[in-house]
Amino acid sequence: MKQTIDYFKDISVIPRASGSEEKIAGYICDLADKNRLYRYRDSADNVLVKKPATPGYENRPSVLLTAHTDMVCEKTPDSVHDFSGDAIKIIEKDGFLSADKTTLGADNGGGVAVMLRLMENNESPHPQLEFLFTSSEETGMQGAAAFDYSLIDSDFVINLDSENFSSVCIGCAGGSRYRLEIPVERTRNAEKLYQVEITGLSGGHSGTDISKNRKNALKISGELLSQINDKYPICLASLSAGGKDNVIPVYARATFEIFRNSDLSAVRELCSDFYRSISDSLEACDRKKFRIKFKKFPAEAENLRILSFKSTFAVISALLLAPFGVTEFIPGTAMPSASVNPGIAELGEKFYTGVFLSRYGSEFSDLCTGNRLASIASLLGGRLTKESSYPGWPYKRGSALQSAYEKAFSEISGNKPLFESVHAGLECGIFSSKLSALGKTPDIISVGPDLYAIHTVNEKMDISSLEKLYAVVCRTFEYIR
C-alpha cells in the first residue's frame, strides 16, 4: 500500500511553478477518473474532487480539504535545474527529504500528498470528502480567489498548508503586493564595466522568517552602492536582486562604470572593507556562505548603456529607502503584526522596478505601508501600483473542528497541539470570506507536517511527521459530528 510520502515523490516529478500548474492539475484529474470520483477543473487549473462518504458516515457533515499545487522555485546559482521541465531531485537522509540545489516543494506538496492518498484509499471511515487543489498560491492566491465556491458543500475546512506538525493555525495575516516604478535615463554605451555580486545569504520566508534578523541582499546592495557612489561616482548599467516577493532576497548583482579610472583600486578596497564590516552583523545562518565579489565585467557584455548620474542616484536611493522587516508587533508579544519585504529589484531599459509584499493584521497597517511606498515613489519621480491583495483570517479559538482535531492529535501523538496565528498568508482568509458570503458558517483550521527553511534551497520535510499528519486527519473524521 502506498504511503503518503510515495504520493509526494510522485508529484515531485511534475513541474509545478506558479502559473504553470496544468500538468499537476491533469495528474489530479487522471487520479480522480481512475478512482471514479467526481472532479471539476476550472480555467485557472483549480481542481475540485468529491468522494462519497463510507457506509455509516453518510449523515455526518461533509469536510473540505485544501492545498495549493504550485511551489516556490528557487535554486542555487550553480544549479542547472529547469523548473519548467525537470523533476525535483529528492535527497532522502536521516528521516528527512530535501532537494539537490533547489527548493523541495514540500510547501505545499506535503498537503497535496495527504489529499491524494485520501482520494485513492479507504483505510479509514469518513464523511463525504471534498478536495480543493488551488493554483498560483505563492504569487498572490489567484487560484483560490477565482474559484466558484458555490460548488462546495462543506462548512468544515482542513487546510493542509502549515509547516509545524505540533501546531494548529487558526489565524493569519493579510497581504498586498506593491510595484514601484521609477523612470531612468540612459546616456551612452559603457566603456568599461565592473560588477558587484552579493551571494550566500540564507533568505527565508518573508513572513515566518521576517523577524529573525536575516539580511536582505537587495538592501545590502543599496548600502554598498551608496557608499561607493558617495566617494567614487559611478553610473549604473544593470541591477538585479531577488526573484520572489515572498522570499527574502539572497542575491544581488549590479554592474556600473566607474567615472574615474584612478578610483578602481579604491573601490575594490571599499568593497573589501564593507564585506568585513557587515559580516560582523550577520546572524550565524547568513555568515557561513555570505560573499561580496567585485570584478571586471566581461568585455563582450559592455554594449550596455549606462544611466545618467541623476538616474543612478535615484535607483540607489530607491534601494536605500525600501522598507524591510517588521513594522509592528502584536502588543505585549514578540510576534509580528505587520511587515514588508522588498523581494525584487530590476533595472530595465526605461524603468527601475521594485516589488514589495506587505503583510498585515489590520487594513490600517497596510495603508501605512502603502503610504510610505507612495512617498518614496513621489520623491523619486516614480509611481506606485497596488497589484493585488488577499484578506487576513482573524484568530478565533474554540470551534468544533478545533476540538475534533485536538482530540485526534492527542490520541495519535500523546500530546496536545498548540493553537496559534501566523504572520504569513494562507488561503484560509479567502475560504472564510467566500464561504461566508454564500451563507455558510465555515469552521477552518490549517495544519501540516514539519517543514524547515521553506522558500529556500535548504528546504526539508520530516517524513514521519507527514505520515502522522495523515493519521491525525483520518482520526479527526471520526469526531466531526
C-alpha positions as CSV (number, residue, x, y, z in Angstrom):
1,M,0.0,0.0,0.0
2,K,1.3,3.4,-1.0
3,Q,2.3,5.7,1.9
4,T,1.8,9.5,1.9
5,I,5.5,10.0,1.1
6,D,5.1,7.9,-2.1
7,Y,2.5,10.4,-3.4
8,F,4.8,13.2,-2.6
9,K,7.6,11.6,-4.6
10,D,5.1,11.0,-7.5
11,I,4.2,14.7,-7.8
12,S,7.8,15.8,-7.4
13,V,8.4,14.5,-10.9
14,I,5.8,17.0,-12.2
15,P,6.9,20.7,-12.9
16,R,4.5,23.0,-10.9
17,A,5.8,26.5,-10.9
18,S,3.2,29.2,-10.0
19,G,1.1,29.9,-13.1
20,S,2.1,26.6,-14.8
21,E,0.0,24.1,-12.9
22,E,-1.6,22.5,-16.0
23,K,0.4,19.2,-15.6
24,I,-0.3,18.7,-11.9
25,A,-3.9,19.6,-12.5
26,G,-4.1,16.9,-15.2
27,Y,-2.4,14.4,-12.9
28,I,-5.1,15.0,-10.2
29,C,-7.9,14.7,-12.7
30,D,-6.5,11.4,-14.0
31,L,-6.3,10.0,-10.5
32,A,-9.9,11.1,-9.8
33,D,-11.0,9.4,-13.0
34,K,-9.1,6.3,-12.2
35,N,-11.0,6.1,-8.9
36,R,-14.3,7.1,-10.4
37,L,-14.6,10.3,-8.4
38,Y,-16.4,13.4,-9.4
39,R,-14.0,16.1,-10.5
40,Y,-14.2,19.7,-11.8
41,R,-11.3,21.7,-13.3
42,D,-11.7,25.4,-14.0
43,S,-9.8,27.7,-16.3
44,A,-7.3,28.6,-13.5
45,D,-6.3,25.0,-13.1
46,N,-8.0,24.7,-9.7
47,V,-9.3,21.2,-9.3
48,L,-12.2,20.1,-7.1
49,V,-12.7,16.4,-6.3
50,K,-15.6,14.8,-4.3
51,K,-15.5,11.4,-2.6
52,P,-18.7,9.9,-1.2
53,A,-19.0,9.0,2.5
54,T,-18.2,5.5,3.6
55,P,-21.2,3.4,4.9
56,G,-22.4,4.7,8.3
57,Y,-21.0,8.2,7.8
58,E,-23.5,9.4,5.2
59,N,-25.3,11.7,7.6
60,R,-22.1,13.3,9.1
61,P,-21.0,16.8,8.0
62,S,-19.0,17.0,4.8
63,V,-15.3,18.0,5.1
64,L,-13.3,20.1,2.6
65,L,-9.6,19.5,2.4
66,T,-7.4,22.1,0.6
67,A,-3.8,22.5,-0.6
68,H,-2.2,24.5,-3.3
69,T,-0.4,22.7,-6.2
70,D,2.2,25.3,-7.0
71,M,5.6,25.7,-5.4
72,V,8.3,28.3,-4.9
73,C,11.0,27.8,-7.4
74,E,14.4,28.7,-6.1
75,K,17.8,27.3,-6.9
76,T,21.5,27.8,-6.2
77,P,23.5,30.0,-8.6
78,D,25.3,26.9,-9.9
79,S,22.2,24.8,-10.4
80,V,21.2,23.9,-14.0
81,H,17.7,22.7,-12.9
82,D,14.9,23.8,-15.2
83,F,11.7,24.2,-13.2
84,S,9.7,24.2,-16.4
85,G,10.5,20.6,-17.3
86,D,12.9,18.9,-14.8
87,A,11.8,16.7,-11.9
88,I,12.9,17.7,-8.4
89,K,15.9,15.7,-7.4
90,I,14.9,14.4,-4.0
91,I,17.5,13.5,-1.3
92,E,16.3,11.2,1.4
93,K,18.5,11.1,4.5
94,D,18.1,10.6,8.3
95,G,14.3,10.7,8.1
96,F,14.1,13.9,6.1
97,L,13.6,14.8,2.4
98,S,15.4,17.7,0.8
99,A,16.3,18.6,-2.8
100,D,19.6,18.9,-4.8
101,K,20.3,22.6,-5.0
102,T,16.6,23.6,-5.3
103,T,13.5,24.1,-3.2
104,L,11.9,20.8,-2.3
105,G,8.2,21.8,-2.9
106,A,7.0,20.4,0.4
107,D,5.2,23.7,0.6
108,N,2.6,22.7,-0.3
109,G,3.4,19.3,-1.8
110,G,3.1,17.6,1.6
111,G,-0.6,18.7,1.8
112,V,-1.3,17.6,-1.7
113,A,0.2,14.2,-1.0
114,V,-2.1,13.7,2.0
115,M,-5.1,14.6,-0.1
116,L,-4.1,12.3,-3.0
117,R,-3.8,9.4,-0.6
118,L,-7.2,10.1,0.9
119,M,-8.7,10.3,-2.6
120,E,-7.4,6.9,-3.6
121,N,-7.6,4.8,-0.4
122,N,-10.3,3.7,2.0
123,E,-8.2,2.9,5.1
124,S,-10.4,4.8,7.5
125,P,-14.2,5.7,7.6
126,H,-15.0,9.2,6.6
127,P,-17.9,11.5,5.7
128,Q,-18.2,13.0,2.3
129,L,-14.9,14.5,1.4
130,E,-14.2,17.4,-0.9
131,F,-10.7,18.1,-2.1
132,L,-9.8,21.6,-3.5
133,F,-6.4,21.9,-5.2
134,T,-5.8,25.5,-5.8
135,S,-3.3,27.2,-8.2
136,S,-0.9,30.2,-8.0
137,E,-1.0,30.5,-4.2
138,E,2.6,31.6,-4.0
139,T,2.2,34.5,-6.3
140,G,-1.0,36.1,-4.9
141,M,-3.5,33.3,-4.3
142,Q,-5.1,34.0,-7.6
143,G,-6.5,30.4,-7.9
144,A,-8.3,30.5,-4.6
145,A,-9.7,33.9,-5.4
146,A,-11.0,32.8,-8.8
147,F,-12.7,29.6,-7.7
148,D,-16.5,29.1,-7.7
149,Y,-17.3,28.3,-4.1
150,S,-21.0,27.5,-4.8
151,L,-19.7,24.1,-5.8
152,I,-18.6,23.4,-2.2
153,D,-20.9,21.6,0.2
154,S,-18.7,21.7,3.3
155,D,-18.6,24.0,6.3
156,F,-15.7,22.2,7.9
157,V,-12.4,23.1,6.2
158,I,-9.0,21.5,6.8
159,N,-6.3,23.4,5.0
160,L,-3.0,21.5,4.8
161,D,-0.6,24.4,4.2
162,S,1.1,24.8,7.6
163,E,4.6,23.9,8.5
164,N,4.6,22.7,12.1
165,F,3.0,19.3,12.9
166,S,2.6,20.2,16.6
167,S,0.7,23.4,15.8
168,V,-2.8,24.2,14.5
169,C,-3.0,27.5,12.7
170,I,-6.3,29.3,13.3
171,G,-5.4,32.8,12.0
172,C,-3.1,34.5,9.5
173,A,-2.0,37.9,8.2
174,G,-3.4,39.5,5.1
175,G,-1.1,40.6,2.3
176,S,-0.7,43.1,-0.5
177,R,1.7,43.3,-3.4
178,Y,3.1,46.7,-4.5
179,R,5.0,47.6,-7.6
180,L,7.3,50.7,-7.5
181,E,8.4,52.0,-10.9
182,I,10.9,54.9,-11.4
183,P,11.8,56.2,-14.8
184,V,15.5,56.2,-15.7
185,E,17.6,57.9,-18.4
186,R,20.3,56.1,-20.2
187,T,23.0,58.2,-21.8
188,R,25.6,56.2,-23.8
189,N,27.3,52.8,-24.2
190,A,29.5,51.8,-21.3
191,E,33.3,52.0,-21.9
192,K,34.4,49.7,-19.1
193,L,32.1,48.0,-16.6
194,Y,32.6,46.4,-13.2
195,Q,30.2,44.2,-11.2
196,V,29.4,43.8,-7.6
197,E,27.8,40.5,-6.7
198,I,26.3,39.6,-3.3
199,T,25.6,35.9,-2.7
200,G,25.3,33.3,0.1
201,L,22.6,34.7,2.3
202,S,20.1,32.2,3.9
203,G,17.0,34.1,2.9
204,G,13.8,32.6,4.0
205,H,10.0,33.0,4.1
206,S,9.2,36.7,4.0
207,G,6.5,36.2,6.7
208,T,7.6,33.5,9.2
209,D,11.3,34.4,8.9
210,I,10.9,38.2,8.8
211,S,11.6,38.7,12.5
212,K,14.7,36.5,12.6
213,N,17.2,39.4,11.7
214,R,18.2,37.8,8.4
215,K,19.8,40.1,5.9
216,N,18.2,41.1,2.6
217,A,20.6,41.2,-0.4
218,L,18.6,44.0,-2.0
219,K,19.1,46.2,1.0
220,I,22.8,45.3,1.3
221,S,23.3,46.2,-2.4
222,G,21.8,49.6,-1.7
223,E,24.1,50.3,1.2
224,L,27.2,49.2,-0.7
225,L,26.4,51.1,-3.9
226,S,25.6,54.2,-1.9
227,Q,29.0,54.1,-0.1
228,I,30.8,53.6,-3.4
229,N,28.8,56.4,-5.2
230,D,29.3,58.8,-2.3
231,K,33.1,58.7,-2.7
232,Y,33.8,57.4,-6.2
233,P,31.0,58.4,-8.7
234,I,29.5,55.6,-10.7
235,C,26.9,55.1,-13.4
236,L,24.8,52.0,-13.2
237,A,24.2,49.8,-16.2
238,S,22.3,46.9,-14.8
239,L,20.9,45.7,-11.5
240,S,19.1,42.6,-10.3
241,A,18.2,41.4,-6.8
242,G,15.8,38.7,-5.6
243,G,13.3,36.9,-7.6
244,K,10.1,36.4,-5.5
245,D,8.4,39.0,-3.4
246,N,7.5,36.3,-0.7
247,V,11.2,35.3,-0.3
248,I,13.9,37.4,1.5
249,P,16.4,38.0,-1.4
250,V,19.6,36.0,-1.2
251,Y,21.5,37.6,-4.1
252,A,22.0,40.9,-5.8
253,R,24.1,41.9,-8.8
254,A,24.9,45.4,-10.1
255,T,27.1,46.5,-13.0
256,F,28.4,50.0,-13.3
257,E,31.0,52.3,-14.9
258,I,33.5,54.0,-12.5
259,F,33.7,57.6,-13.6
260,R,37.5,57.9,-12.8
261,N,39.8,55.1,-13.7
262,S,42.1,56.1,-10.9
263,D,39.3,55.1,-8.4
264,L,39.3,51.4,-9.3
265,S,41.6,50.2,-6.6
266,A,39.9,52.4,-4.0
267,V,36.5,50.9,-5.0
268,R,37.9,47.4,-4.7
269,E,39.2,48.2,-1.2
270,L,35.9,49.8,-0.2
271,C,34.1,46.6,-1.2
272,S,36.5,44.5,0.9
273,D,36.1,46.8,3.9
274,F,32.3,46.8,3.5
275,Y,32.3,43.0,3.5
276,R,34.3,42.8,6.7
277,S,32.1,45.3,8.4
278,I,28.8,43.8,7.5
279,S,29.9,40.2,8.2
280,D,30.2,41.1,11.9
281,S,26.5,42.0,12.0
282,L,25.2,38.8,10.3
283,E,23.3,36.0,12.0
284,A,25.2,32.7,12.0
285,C,22.9,31.3,9.2
286,D,23.9,34.2,7.0
287,R,27.6,34.5,7.9
288,K,28.6,31.0,6.7
289,K,28.3,31.4,2.9
290,F,28.0,35.2,2.6
291,R,30.2,36.7,-0.1
292,I,30.7,40.0,-1.9
293,K,32.6,39.8,-5.2
294,F,34.0,42.8,-7.1
295,K,35.2,42.0,-10.6
296,K,35.6,43.4,-14.1
297,F,32.5,42.7,-16.3
298,P,33.1,40.5,-19.4
299,A,34.2,42.7,-22.4
300,E,31.6,41.1,-24.7
301,A,28.8,42.4,-22.4
302,E,30.0,46.0,-22.4
303,N,27.5,47.2,-25.0
304,L,25.1,48.1,-22.1
305,R,24.0,51.7,-21.9
306,I,24.8,53.4,-18.6
307,L,22.4,55.5,-16.6
308,S,22.9,59.2,-16.0
309,F,24.3,60.3,-12.7
310,K,20.8,61.5,-11.7
311,S,19.1,58.2,-12.5
312,T,21.9,56.3,-10.8
313,F,21.3,58.3,-7.6
314,A,17.5,57.7,-7.9
315,V,18.0,53.9,-8.2
316,I,20.4,53.7,-5.3
317,S,18.0,55.9,-3.2
318,A,15.2,53.5,-4.0
319,L,17.2,50.6,-2.7
320,L,18.2,52.5,0.4
321,L,14.7,53.8,1.2
322,A,13.0,50.5,0.6
323,P,11.4,49.4,3.9
324,F,12.3,45.9,5.1
325,G,11.3,44.0,8.2
326,V,8.7,44.1,11.0
327,T,6.9,47.4,11.2
328,E,4.5,46.4,14.0
329,F,4.4,43.8,16.7
330,I,1.3,42.3,18.4
331,P,1.1,44.3,21.7
332,G,2.8,42.6,24.6
333,T,4.4,40.0,22.4
334,A,7.4,39.4,20.1
335,M,5.1,38.3,17.3
336,P,4.9,40.4,14.1
337,S,1.7,42.1,13.3
338,A,2.8,43.9,10.2
339,S,5.9,43.7,8.0
340,V,7.2,44.5,4.5
341,N,9.6,42.7,2.2
342,P,11.3,44.2,-0.8
343,G,11.6,41.0,-2.7
344,I,12.5,42.0,-6.3
345,A,14.6,44.8,-7.8
346,E,15.2,45.0,-11.6
347,L,16.7,47.8,-13.7
348,G,15.2,47.8,-17.2
349,E,15.9,50.0,-20.2
350,K,13.5,52.7,-19.1
351,F,12.4,51.9,-15.6
352,Y,13.7,50.7,-12.3
353,T,11.2,48.3,-10.7
354,G,10.9,47.2,-7.1
355,V,8.2,44.7,-5.9
356,F,7.2,44.6,-2.2
357,L,5.0,42.3,-0.2
358,S,3.2,43.9,2.7
359,R,1.8,41.6,5.4
360,Y,-0.6,43.0,8.0
361,G,-3.1,42.2,10.8
362,S,-5.2,45.3,10.0
363,E,-6.1,47.3,6.9
364,F,-4.7,50.4,8.6
365,S,-1.2,48.8,8.8
366,D,-1.3,48.0,5.1
367,L,-2.5,51.6,4.4
368,C,0.6,52.9,6.3
369,T,2.9,50.7,4.3
370,G,1.3,51.8,1.0
371,N,1.6,55.5,2.0
372,R,5.3,55.0,2.8
373,L,6.0,53.4,-0.5
374,A,3.9,56.1,-2.3
375,S,6.1,58.8,-0.6
376,I,9.2,57.1,-2.0
377,A,7.7,57.0,-5.4
378,S,6.8,60.6,-5.2
379,L,10.2,61.7,-4.0
380,L,11.9,59.9,-6.9
381,G,9.5,60.9,-9.6
382,G,8.0,57.4,-9.9
383,R,4.7,55.7,-9.4
384,L,3.3,53.0,-7.1
385,T,0.7,50.4,-8.0
386,K,-1.1,48.1,-5.7
387,E,-1.2,44.9,-7.8
388,S,-3.1,42.5,-5.6
389,S,-4.2,41.8,-2.1
390,Y,-5.7,38.9,-0.1
391,P,-7.7,39.0,3.2
392,G,-6.4,38.0,6.6
393,W,-8.0,35.3,8.7
394,P,-8.9,36.5,12.2
395,Y,-7.8,34.4,15.1
396,K,-10.7,32.6,16.9
397,R,-10.3,29.9,19.5
398,G,-12.8,27.2,20.5
399,S,-14.6,25.7,17.4
400,A,-16.0,22.2,16.9
401,L,-13.4,21.4,14.2
402,Q,-10.6,22.6,16.5
403,S,-11.9,20.3,19.3
404,A,-12.1,17.3,16.9
405,Y,-8.6,17.8,15.6
406,E,-7.2,18.3,19.1
407,K,-8.7,15.0,20.3
408,A,-7.4,13.1,17.3
409,F,-3.9,14.7,17.6
410,S,-3.7,13.8,21.3
411,E,-4.6,10.2,20.6
412,I,-2.0,9.9,17.8
413,S,0.9,11.9,19.3
414,G,0.3,11.7,23.0
415,N,0.4,15.5,23.3
416,K,-1.9,18.4,22.8
417,P,-1.3,20.7,19.8
418,L,-0.6,24.4,20.1
419,F,-3.2,26.7,18.6
420,E,-1.7,29.9,17.0
421,S,-1.9,32.6,14.4
422,V,0.9,33.0,11.9
423,H,2.5,36.0,10.2
424,A,2.1,34.5,6.8
425,G,-0.5,34.4,4.1
426,L,-2.9,31.4,3.9
427,E,-5.8,30.8,1.6
428,C,-8.0,30.4,4.7
429,G,-8.8,34.1,4.6
430,I,-10.2,33.7,1.1
431,F,-12.1,30.5,2.0
432,S,-13.6,32.1,5.0
433,S,-14.8,35.2,3.2
434,K,-16.1,33.4,0.1
435,L,-18.0,30.7,2.0
436,S,-19.4,33.2,4.4
437,A,-20.7,35.3,1.5
438,L,-22.7,32.2,0.4
439,G,-24.4,31.9,3.8
440,K,-22.2,29.2,5.2
441,T,-20.5,29.2,8.6
442,P,-17.0,28.0,7.8
443,D,-15.0,26.3,10.6
444,I,-11.4,26.3,9.4
445,I,-8.0,25.0,10.6
446,S,-4.7,24.9,8.9
447,V,-2.2,22.0,9.7
448,G,0.8,20.4,8.1
449,P,3.9,18.3,8.5
450,D,7.2,19.6,10.0
451,L,8.9,21.7,7.3
452,Y,12.1,23.7,7.6
453,A,13.6,26.6,5.6
454,I,10.7,26.8,3.1
455,H,11.1,29.1,0.1
456,T,14.9,28.3,0.2
457,V,17.2,25.8,-1.3
458,N,17.7,24.4,2.2
459,E,14.0,23.3,2.5
460,K,13.4,19.9,4.1
461,M,10.5,17.9,5.4
462,D,10.3,15.4,8.2
463,I,8.9,12.2,6.7
464,S,7.5,10.8,9.9
465,S,5.5,14.0,10.6
466,L,3.9,13.7,7.2
467,E,2.7,10.2,7.9
468,K,1.5,11.2,11.3
469,L,-0.4,14.1,9.8
470,Y,-2.3,11.7,7.5
471,A,-3.2,9.6,10.5
472,V,-4.4,12.5,12.6
473,V,-6.6,13.8,9.7
474,C,-8.1,10.4,9.3
475,R,-8.8,10.1,13.0
476,T,-10.4,13.6,13.0
477,F,-13.1,12.5,10.7
478,E,-14.4,10.2,13.5
479,Y,-15.0,13.1,15.8
480,I,-16.7,15.5,13.4
481,R,-20.4,15.5,14.1
